[in-house]
Each structure stands twice: as structure tokens, then as C-alpha cells.
Amino acid sequence: MGSPASRRGYTMALGLDLDYLERSARGEFDLGWLRDSDSEWGVRAKPGKTGLTLRDIAIGSYGEVPDHAPLRTMAPRGSDIDPDVPDLGYTINDKSEVWSDNLLDLYEEAVSRQWSATRDIPWGDQPELDPDIEHAMCQLATVLSEVEMVASDFPAKWLWRINHDYVEAKMLHCTQVMDEARHTEVFRKRALANGGGLGRASAVVERFLQLILDAQSCDEGSARASCSPCSAPARPSPPHRWSSKSSGSACRTRPGMRPAARFSGGSRVANGAAARAGDR
């Protein structure tokens, strides 16, 4: 490492406080900078009946959501922000484009209703099906594996564009991305779990999915996705049970369906998430 003098010169060249480093090496820490902050201090959010929710912590200055984000950074809303933070280039910086009155509640509902495609479906209870029915079921699962993932890819396109001052809207979109990834997981597992396999990926389906991904707004993409033959209205589902009766479908219900959530606000991006909020 060289002589002490050379190390000192190297440290000073990097613009470091050598005295501070030497004191730190001796265990003499100055933590005064932690208290030298302009953010609101002394906040004590109180949990409600269901625990500590996003609405519970939307208090004081931390609950003030700006109509227009003053900066384009990932700094947490309400924090003390350095004046030289970089501009991260967010393109959606207005509350009217992403916010909704019940957005915080929708996020909590989405999180509370998570389920596991590994544990919560009785994969070991699948009955043997007629070969033609198994082929049909596996082809359906193949198509659904395609179309479900576009419902992850499309909202993910907007995540990096939304200003961090509206982080709750980004969090809600993340729940949709996870939900749709889980749907893809379910259908792929179904195709490979009962003596079958994946079927054919159609150029027609792929072109339709391309139309969704190429949409220039969240409204446009959500409208196109709702035209998909696989986008049936969501309904509450009973516990999942395999069945070989009637129509020959090996799965009676599409896992996790619930009534579509409704937004009370006029948000363009948030309403796009609500359009598919029924598929938790």
C-alpha cells in the first residue's frame, strides 16, 4: 500500500476527509449528521385492525402527494434531499396521471390476497384424462402462458417512467406484474404436470400480443388486452379442484379470480391497473 505519506496523498486526492477516516478507524464516530435533517421527525404511525397499512403512514408531510413532482429522483417522498441529486428522467410526473383515491387500499388488498401456485393448487390430485382432452388442455395452457405474461410486461413498461413521488402507484403496478407472472406459472405447470406438454405457439396470438406491447398509453394497452379472448370477466372462485366433468376442462376455475376493483379517481395509469385488478 506504500508509505503513510503516499497513502495520505492518495486519500486526499480522492477528496476524502482523512481525519474522519482515522477517527472512524479508532471507533470514534460522529453521527451528528443523522440528526441534521430537514425531514419531519417524531412521527409515530398507529397500526389499525389489519396492521400498519400505507394509509396509516400517509400522515403529516409524508402523506402530502404533490400535484406535480418537483424533482425526478428516487428519493423517498418526504425525505431530506441533497441539492445535487441526479435527474433520473422520469416522464410521468403529474399526480393526475397515476393517482387514485383508493390506490393505497387496493395495494393492501392485493398484498393480502397473494397465494402460492406451488402450495395452493392440488397438483398431485389431477385425474388421468382422455388423450384428446389432455392435448386440448395443454394447448389451452400454452396459449394462456403466452397471454398472461403480456399482462406483466405491459405494466412493467410504465414502472420506470413514474416519478418516485407516486411510489404507491408503482407498488400497485408491481402487484399486477407479480399476479400475472403467477398466472403464467400456473398454466405452464399445468401443461407439464399431467403427462402432456406444451402445445403450439400461434403467430396470430403473438401478433395480438405485439399490439398490446406497442400501445402508446396505459389506457390503449388495457383496452386492447380486454379484447383478448382470454380476458373473461373475473368472478370469485371456490377453492381450486381438478375436474374431468362436462366440458372436459381439467381445471374448473381460473385460479385467484375476484371481482374487478374500481378506482374512484381519474388516473390514466392507475385505471389501467384497475382494469385487471380482478386477477389476483
C-alpha positions as CSV (number, residue, x, y, z in Angstrom):
1,M,0.0,0.0,0.0
2,G,3.1,2.3,0.2
3,S,4.2,4.7,2.8
4,P,1.9,6.6,5.2
5,A,2.7,9.7,3.3
6,S,1.7,8.2,-0.1
7,R,-1.5,6.8,1.4
8,R,-2.3,10.2,2.8
9,G,-1.7,11.8,-0.6
10,Y,-3.9,9.1,-2.3
11,T,-6.7,9.7,0.2
12,M,-6.6,13.4,-0.2
13,A,-6.6,13.1,-4.0
14,L,-10.0,11.2,-3.7
15,G,-11.4,14.2,-1.7
16,L,-11.9,12.1,1.5
17,D,-11.7,13.6,5.0
18,L,-8.6,11.8,6.3
19,D,-9.1,12.9,9.9
20,Y,-12.6,11.5,9.8
21,L,-11.3,8.2,8.4
22,E,-8.7,7.9,11.1
23,R,-11.2,8.7,13.8
24,S,-13.6,6.1,12.4
25,A,-10.8,3.5,12.4
26,R,-10.4,4.1,16.1
27,G,-14.1,3.7,16.7
28,E,-14.7,7.4,17.2
29,F,-17.8,8.0,15.2
30,D,-19.6,11.3,14.8
31,L,-23.3,10.6,14.0
32,G,-24.4,14.2,14.3
33,W,-25.2,14.2,10.5
34,L,-28.1,11.8,11.2
35,R,-29.9,14.4,13.2
36,D,-29.1,17.3,10.9
37,S,-32.1,16.8,8.6
38,D,-35.0,18.9,7.4
39,S,-37.4,16.0,7.2
40,E,-40.3,15.7,9.6
41,W,-39.2,13.9,12.8
42,G,-41.2,12.4,15.7
43,V,-43.8,10.6,13.5
44,R,-45.4,7.6,15.2
45,A,-47.9,5.9,12.8
46,K,-50.5,3.8,14.6
47,P,-51.4,0.4,13.2
48,G,-55.1,-0.3,12.5
49,K,-57.1,-3.5,12.9
50,T,-55.3,-5.2,10.0
51,G,-51.8,-4.0,10.8
52,L,-49.8,-1.0,9.7
53,T,-51.1,0.0,6.2
54,L,-50.0,2.5,3.7
55,R,-52.9,4.7,4.6
56,D,-51.8,4.5,8.3
57,I,-48.4,6.0,7.4
58,A,-49.8,8.7,5.0
59,I,-49.6,11.3,7.8
60,G,-48.0,14.7,8.2
61,S,-45.7,15.7,5.4
62,Y,-45.3,12.1,4.3
63,G,-48.9,11.9,3.2
64,E,-48.7,15.0,1.1
65,V,-48.6,13.9,-2.6
66,P,-47.7,16.7,-4.9
67,D,-49.8,17.6,-7.9
68,H,-46.5,17.8,-9.9
69,A,-43.3,16.2,-8.8
70,P,-40.7,18.9,-8.2
71,L,-37.8,16.5,-8.9
72,R,-37.2,13.4,-11.0
73,T,-35.4,11.2,-8.5
74,M,-35.9,8.1,-6.4
75,A,-35.6,10.0,-3.2
76,P,-38.4,8.9,-0.8
77,R,-41.3,11.4,-0.6
78,G,-40.8,13.5,2.5
79,S,-37.1,12.8,2.9
80,D,-34.4,15.5,3.1
81,I,-33.0,15.5,-0.4
82,D,-29.4,16.6,-1.3
83,P,-29.4,19.5,-3.8
84,D,-27.1,17.7,-6.2
85,V,-29.2,14.5,-6.7
86,P,-29.2,13.4,-10.4
87,D,-32.1,13.7,-12.7
88,L,-33.3,10.1,-13.4
89,G,-35.5,11.2,-16.4
90,Y,-39.0,10.1,-15.2
91,T,-41.6,11.1,-17.8
92,I,-44.8,10.7,-15.7
93,N,-44.5,13.5,-13.2
94,D,-48.2,14.6,-12.6
95,K,-50.4,13.2,-9.9
96,S,-53.4,13.3,-12.2
97,E,-51.9,10.7,-14.4
98,V,-51.2,8.0,-11.8
99,W,-53.1,8.6,-8.6
100,S,-56.5,7.4,-7.3
101,D,-58.3,8.0,-4.1
102,N,-58.3,4.3,-3.1
103,L,-54.9,3.3,-4.5
104,L,-53.5,2.7,-1.1
105,D,-56.3,0.3,-0.2
106,L,-56.0,-1.5,-3.5
107,Y,-52.4,-2.2,-2.8
108,E,-53.1,-3.6,0.7
109,E,-55.9,-5.8,-0.7
110,A,-53.6,-7.1,-3.5
111,V,-50.8,-8.0,-1.0
112,S,-53.2,-9.6,1.5
113,R,-54.7,-11.9,-1.2
114,Q,-51.5,-13.3,-2.5
115,W,-51.4,-17.1,-3.0
116,S,-48.9,-19.7,-4.0
117,A,-49.2,-21.6,-7.2
118,T,-46.8,-24.2,-5.7
119,R,-48.7,-24.9,-2.4
120,D,-52.4,-23.8,-3.0
121,I,-53.2,-26.0,-6.0
122,P,-53.5,-29.8,-5.5
123,W,-51.2,-30.7,-8.4
124,G,-51.0,-34.3,-7.1
125,D,-54.8,-34.8,-7.4
126,Q,-55.1,-34.4,-11.2
127,P,-57.1,-37.3,-12.8
128,E,-55.9,-39.1,-15.9
129,L,-57.7,-37.6,-18.9
130,D,-58.6,-38.8,-22.3
131,P,-55.6,-38.1,-24.6
132,D,-57.6,-35.7,-26.8
133,I,-58.8,-33.8,-23.7
134,E,-55.3,-33.7,-22.3
135,H,-54.0,-32.4,-25.6
136,A,-56.7,-29.7,-25.7
137,M,-56.0,-28.7,-22.1
138,C,-52.2,-28.5,-22.7
139,Q,-52.9,-26.3,-25.8
140,L,-55.1,-24.0,-23.8
141,A,-52.4,-23.8,-21.1
142,T,-49.8,-23.0,-23.8
143,V,-51.9,-20.1,-25.1
144,L,-52.6,-18.8,-21.6
145,S,-48.9,-18.9,-20.7
146,E,-48.4,-16.5,-23.6
147,V,-51.2,-14.1,-23.0
148,E,-50.8,-13.9,-19.2
149,M,-47.2,-12.8,-19.3
150,V,-48.0,-9.8,-21.6
151,A,-50.1,-8.5,-18.6
152,S,-46.8,-8.4,-16.7
153,D,-44.7,-7.0,-19.5
154,F,-47.1,-4.2,-20.3
155,P,-47.5,-2.5,-16.9
156,A,-43.8,-3.0,-16.3
157,K,-43.2,-0.6,-19.2
158,W,-44.6,2.2,-17.1
159,L,-42.9,1.5,-13.8
160,W,-39.6,3.2,-14.7
161,R,-41.5,6.2,-16.1
162,I,-43.5,7.0,-13.0
163,N,-41.9,9.6,-10.6
164,H,-41.0,8.2,-7.2
165,D,-43.2,10.8,-5.5
166,Y,-46.0,8.4,-6.6
167,V,-44.3,5.3,-5.3
168,E,-47.6,3.8,-4.1
169,A,-48.8,3.7,-7.7
170,K,-45.6,1.9,-8.7
171,M,-46.1,-0.5,-5.9
172,L,-49.6,-1.3,-7.0
173,H,-48.3,-2.0,-10.5
174,C,-45.7,-4.3,-9.1
175,T,-48.5,-6.4,-7.6
176,Q,-50.1,-6.8,-11.0
177,V,-46.7,-7.8,-12.5
178,M,-46.4,-10.5,-9.8
179,D,-50.0,-11.6,-10.2
180,E,-49.6,-12.1,-14.0
181,A,-46.3,-13.9,-13.5
182,R,-48.0,-16.3,-11.2
183,H,-50.8,-16.9,-13.7
184,T,-48.1,-17.8,-16.3
185,E,-46.6,-20.1,-13.7
186,V,-49.9,-21.9,-13.1
187,F,-50.6,-22.6,-16.8
188,R,-47.0,-23.7,-17.6
189,K,-47.1,-26.1,-14.6
190,R,-50.5,-27.4,-15.7
191,A,-49.1,-28.2,-19.2
192,L,-46.2,-30.2,-17.7
193,A,-47.9,-31.9,-14.7
194,N,-50.2,-34.5,-16.2
195,G,-48.5,-36.4,-18.8
196,G,-48.8,-33.8,-21.6
197,G,-46.6,-30.9,-22.5
198,L,-46.7,-27.5,-24.2
199,G,-48.6,-27.2,-27.5
200,R,-48.2,-24.8,-30.4
201,A,-47.5,-21.1,-30.1
202,S,-49.5,-19.3,-32.8
203,A,-48.3,-16.4,-34.9
204,V,-51.8,-14.9,-34.6
205,V,-51.6,-14.8,-30.8
206,E,-48.1,-13.4,-30.9
207,R,-49.2,-10.6,-33.3
208,F,-52.1,-9.8,-31.0
209,L,-49.7,-9.6,-28.0
210,Q,-47.5,-7.3,-30.0
211,L,-50.4,-4.9,-30.5
212,I,-50.7,-4.7,-26.7
213,L,-47.0,-4.1,-26.1
214,D,-46.9,-1.4,-28.8
215,A,-49.7,0.6,-27.2
216,Q,-48.7,4.2,-26.6
217,S,-50.7,4.7,-23.4
218,C,-51.8,2.6,-20.5
219,D,-55.5,3.1,-21.5
220,E,-54.8,1.9,-25.0
221,G,-52.9,-1.2,-23.9
222,S,-55.5,-2.1,-21.3
223,A,-58.3,-1.7,-23.9
224,R,-56.5,-3.9,-26.3
225,A,-55.9,-6.5,-23.6
226,S,-59.6,-6.5,-22.6
227,C,-60.3,-7.6,-26.2
228,S,-58.4,-10.8,-25.7
229,P,-60.5,-13.9,-25.9
230,C,-58.8,-15.0,-22.6
231,S,-59.9,-11.9,-20.8
232,A,-63.2,-13.1,-19.4
233,P,-64.9,-11.1,-16.6
234,A,-63.5,-12.0,-13.3
235,R,-65.6,-13.9,-10.8
236,P,-65.0,-15.1,-7.3
237,S,-63.6,-18.6,-7.3
238,P,-64.1,-21.5,-5.0
239,P,-61.1,-23.5,-3.7
240,H,-59.3,-25.0,-6.7
241,R,-60.3,-28.5,-7.6
242,W,-59.4,-30.5,-10.6
243,S,-62.3,-31.9,-12.6
244,S,-62.8,-34.0,-15.7
245,K,-66.5,-33.5,-15.9
246,S,-68.7,-31.8,-18.5
247,S,-66.7,-29.6,-20.9
248,G,-63.5,-31.6,-20.4
249,S,-61.6,-28.8,-18.8
250,A,-59.2,-30.2,-16.3
251,C,-59.4,-27.1,-14.1
252,R,-62.8,-25.8,-13.1
253,T,-61.9,-22.2,-12.4
254,R,-59.1,-19.9,-13.3
255,P,-57.1,-19.5,-10.1
256,G,-57.4,-16.4,-8.0
257,M,-60.2,-14.6,-9.8
258,R,-62.1,-12.0,-7.8
259,P,-64.4,-9.1,-8.7
260,A,-62.7,-6.3,-10.6
261,A,-61.6,-3.5,-8.3
262,R,-62.8,0.0,-9.1
263,F,-60.9,3.2,-8.9
264,S,-62.7,6.4,-7.8
265,G,-60.1,8.7,-9.2
266,G,-59.4,9.8,-12.8
267,S,-55.9,8.4,-13.2
268,R,-54.8,7.2,-16.6
269,V,-52.2,4.8,-15.4
270,A,-53.9,3.7,-12.2
271,N,-57.1,2.9,-14.1
272,G,-55.1,0.7,-16.3
273,A,-54.0,-1.3,-13.3
274,A,-57.6,-1.4,-12.0
275,A,-58.8,-2.8,-15.4
276,R,-57.0,-6.1,-14.5
277,A,-57.1,-5.8,-10.7
278,G,-59.7,-8.6,-10.7
279,D,-57.0,-11.2,-11.4
280,R,-55.3,-11.5,-8.0
